[in-house]
């Protein structure tokens, strides 16, 4: 009998459970949980559903996803989850209109808020390292900065699908190293970005940028640059100054050519050139220490590239292409 109880007490943690009824039977074993409003008990009269107070029983919960437009404000019990490190709240416009509970999550490191109807700053714990604010067009980032400046560990900030203006005061975020500004309808990169001299990662994808400015070369600490699905026709030579660059994504752009100075990126590990119809590529590309290369080239060329770059995972975006000269590509590879 004692042996049986011992086994029960050592129940294996449940990973990524999305079944509330099953999870609540042994909440202390759950480490990852997805809560959808559709899975919660119905409310008489069809009103908003509440996040159950029983959420406080998930004492070992590390990751939590909350989804559902008909979910009401977060309950106070959520703030008692001391081990929670990651919280994602999606499409729940009423979630943060009640009491401020996020600031009580002392172990929270990653917070993602997507389309939650934010209009004011919400207190957050100083432990926060990554913050995603997405699809909320009513936020005035300028008024948020006082609160964000009080987060000493905030290294990653995602401002996607909503932010037309990035205030100069963003340079006062002490630990900021990664900034994502995707799908904001920018015709140019906000000037404040170039004052972030310690920035290591920058994402400006899905903006109608006709070019990347020469000033981008001043961000010499950059290790990751993502500018996919813009309107880039060329890359400025000033990018050569980014000698620390390890990851470059310029996929799905109308680039006419890849410059020979691409070979100056001596630390480049990942290069994404998918959905770009180059006529050919510079031989310098083969001299890079790549671990991942994505190309939109004929299958024969990709195969030869794999042979020439044995340590690199060459991914073929388009396997069939009868319109380009395969022989010319193979000459580029020295075959």
C-alpha positions, 0 to 999 in steps of 0.5 A, a space after each residue: 500500500 505504501 509502495 502504491 502511494 509513493 508511485 502516485 506521489 511521483 506522477 510525471 509532469 504533464 507537458 502542454 496540456 490543453 484539457 482543462 478537465 484532465 489537468 485540474 485532476 492533478 494540477 500539481 503535475 502540470 508544467 505547461 497548460 493551454 486554456 481556451 475559453 471554449 473549454 471552460 464551463 458555459 456561462 448562463 445568459 452567454 456572458 463572458 467566461 472567467 478564468 477559474 480561481 483553480 488556476 492557483 492550484 497549478 503550483 508547478 506551472 511554468 508556461 501558460 497560454 490563454 486564448 478566447 475572445 469571450 474570456 473575462 478579466 484575469 483572476 487574482 489567483 493567477 498572480 500566485 503562480 510563483 514558478 510561472 516563467 512564460 505567459 501568452 494571452 491572445 485575442 482576449 480583449 477583456 483579460 487585463 481590464 480587471 485587477 493588475 495581477 501580472 506584476 505579482 508573477 515574480 518569476 515571469 520572464 516572457 510575456 506575450 500580449 496579442 490583441 488584448 485591448 491594451 490602452 494603459 500601462 500594465 504593471 509588470 514584474 522586474 524579472 521580465 526579460 522578453 515582452 511582446 506587444 502585438 496587434 494593439 493599436 491604441 497603445 501610446 508607447 511614449 506613455 509606456 516607457 516610464 514603466 518599461 524603464 523600470 524593468 532592469 532585465 528587459 532584453 527583448 521587445 516586440 512591437 508588431 502590427 501596431 506601432 507607427 511611432 518609436 519614441 527616442 526615449 526607447 534608448 533609456 531601456 537599460 538592457 534592451 538588446 533585441 527589437 522587433 518591428 514587424 508589419 507596422 507599415 513603415 516606409 522607413 526604419 524609425 530614426 530612434 532605432 539607430 541610437 540603440 548602439 548595443 542592439 544585437 537583434 533587429 527585425 523589420 520584416 513585412 514593412 514596405 521598406 524600399 531600402 535599408 538605410 546606410 545608418 544601419 551600418 552604425 549598429 555594429 553589435 548586430 548579430 541578427 538582422 531580419 528584413 523579409 517581405 519588404 520591397 528591397 531592391 539592393 543592400 547598402 554597402 554600409 552593411 559590411 560594417 556589421 562584422 558580428 552578424 550571424 543571422 541574415 534574412 532578406 527573403 521574399 524581396 525583389 533584390 536584383 543581386 547579392 553583392 560580392 561583399 557578402 563575403 565580409 560576414 565572417 561569422 554568418 551562420 544562417 542566410 535566408 534568400 528564399 523567394 528571391 529569383 537571382 540570376 546568379 550568386 557571387 562565389 564569395 558566398 561559398 566562403 562563409 561559415 554557414 550552417 544554414 542556407 535557404 535558396 530559391 534555385 534549381 534542384 541541381 544547384 542546391 545539390 551541388 551547393 550541399 556538396 560544396 558546403 558539407 557542414 551547411 544545411 542547404 534548404 531548397 525553397 523551389 525544387 522546380 525551375 525551368 526558366 533559369 540557366 542551370 549551367 550558369 548556376 553550376 559555373 558559379 559553383 565552380 563545376 
